[in-house]
């Protein structure tokens, strides 16, 4: 079985904690909580996305 790579923009939003969201073309919006209460933590976002099977391919932008 092969897997075709798909690049999707990811955004971070703050609600009681930081969450990252990506708009998957077939699965809809997927959200992951990175669980930091203070400033946005790019390393934590990268780690949580990697745990979900995703790979961040560029820097986070404000």
Secondary structure, DSSP 8 states (H G I E B T S, - for coil): ---------EEEEESSSEEEEEEETTTEEEEEE---SSS--HHHHHHHHHHTT----S----
